[in-house]
Amino acid sequence: FFTFTDDCPNCVDEHSSSLAASRWTMPLLKLGEKRYYLGIFFKANWYRASQYCRYHGMHLASIASQEENDRLEKHIKDFGLGHEHFWTSGTDQAEEGTFFWMANGRPITFENWNVGEPNNFRYENGEEEHCLELWNRDGKGLKWNDSPCSFETFFVCEVQ
C-alpha cells in the first residue's frame, strides 16, 4: 500500500525539470491541489482500473475545471502518451446521458467532450458507451469520450 502525507515528499511538481526520469519511478504527481498517479504500466477496463486505484488508496480521477484538464493533458503529453486513452471516474451507468464522477458522487459540471460526444454508440455485441475517458481523437488535445467500460486502456488515479 501507498502512504500519503500532506507534504507529498514523493510527488513530482508540475514545474519539475525531471519529468522524463519520473516516468520510470512513477511517483505521485502534484498538479495544483491534487495528486495523481498515471496507470501506464498495464491497461485495464474501467472497473479494474477503479479497483486498482482504490486498492492503493486512491480513486479514478475526477476533473473539475479546464485548468485541471489542461494540467493533466500537459503531463500526459510530456510522457509522450498524448495519443493514448485514459480512464477517469466519469460514468453515466446510473442514468443514460447523466454523467457523474463515481469517485465522489458529484455531477459533472465542467465538460470537455470531443465533438459529437457523448454519443452512447452501440456496438455489434450490444455494448454501449457508459464510461468517460480522455482521448486525443482528432489531434486537438485530450478531450472526453464515452467508451464501453469493458475497453482496456490506461487510467488516471487521484489521491482524495
N, C-alpha and C positions, 0 to 999 in steps of 0.2 A: 504494500500500500504506500501511497504517497503521503507525506506530511506537509501541510501548508501553513504558512505563517503570514502575518500581515506585511512583514518587511520583504518577503519574497526573495530570499537570497539566491534561489536557483533560477530566477527569472532573467530573461534577456530583455533589455529595454528596447522599445521600438526604434530608438535612435542609435542603437549599438552598431559598431562597425564590424562586429564578428558574427553577423547573421549566417554567413556561409558555414562557418565552423560549427555553429549551433545546430545545423541540420542533422548532424550525426549524433549529437548527445541529447537532443530534444528536451531541453529544459522548458519550463513554462515560459510563455511569452507574455509580458505585461504590456498591454496596449490601453492607454488611458487608465481607467479604474479597474479594468477586468484583466484576468489572467487566463490564457488559453493554452491548449495542447493540440497540436495538429496530429491527427491519427493518420500517418502516411506510411507506416511500416507494413500495413496489410489493408485490404479492402473488406468492407463488411456491409451487410444490409442495414437498414435504418434501426431495426430492433437490436441487432448485435452491437452496432456502434453505440447505441444508447446504453446498453448493458455494460459495455467496456468502460465507458465514461463513468457510469455510476459505481462500478466495481472499484475504480481508482479515485473515488471521492469527488467526481465532477459530474457534469451534465452535458448533453449536446448543447451547442451554443444557441443563444437567443440574441438576435441582432435588433437593437432598439433605435438606431439612428444611422443616417447616411455616413456620419463621421466614423462610427464603429465599423460599418460595412467597408468603407474605404481603407481603414487601417488593416483590417483582416485581408482585404484584397491585395494591398501592397505587400504584406508579409508573405502571403501565399505566392505572389509573383516573384518576390525576392528568392524564394526557394526554387524557382524555375518550374512551379507547378500550376501556373495560371491557366493552363488548358485542361486541368483535371476537374472532377466533380467532388464536392464536399457536402456531406450531410450536415444539417442544422437540426434543431429540435422542433422546427415548424411542421405542423400537420393539420389536415382537415378530416382526420379519421372519425371524429365525433359527429360532424355535420358537413356534408359536401359543400365546398365553397367558403366555409368559415374557418380560416386558418388561425391557429393559436400556437403559442410556444409551449410545448409539452414540458419543458424544463421548469417553468414557473407558473403555468396555467393561464398566463395572460394573453389577451387577444393581440394579434399583430396590428400595431398602429402605424409603424413605418413600413413602407413597402418598396421593393426594388426589383420587380418582376421583369424578366425578359419580355419582349413584345409578344403579345398573344398568350401570355401565361397569367395565371394558371389556367390550364385547359382541360384537366382531368381526362387526358387521352385514354382511350380504352384499347388495350392490346388484344390480339387474336385469342389469347388464352383467357380473356375476360378480366384480366387485371387492370386496375385503374390507378391513376396517379394521386397519391394522398400524402406524400412526404416532401418536404422542402429542401432543395439542395442549392448550393452555389455552383454556377456553371457559366463558363465563357462560351456560350453557344455561337455567337456571331462575331467574335473578335472585339466586342465593345466592352469588355470587362466582365468581372464576376457578377452576374445578375442572378435572380432567383428563378427557379424552375420547379414545378411539381413533377414528381417522378414516382414510379412504383416503389413502395417501401422495400420490396424484395431485391432491388438492384444493389449490387455490391460496389461500393466506392469508398473514397477516403472520407474523413469526418473531422469536425472541429469540436473539441470539448472545451468547456469553460469551468473555472472554479467559481462557485457561488458563495 
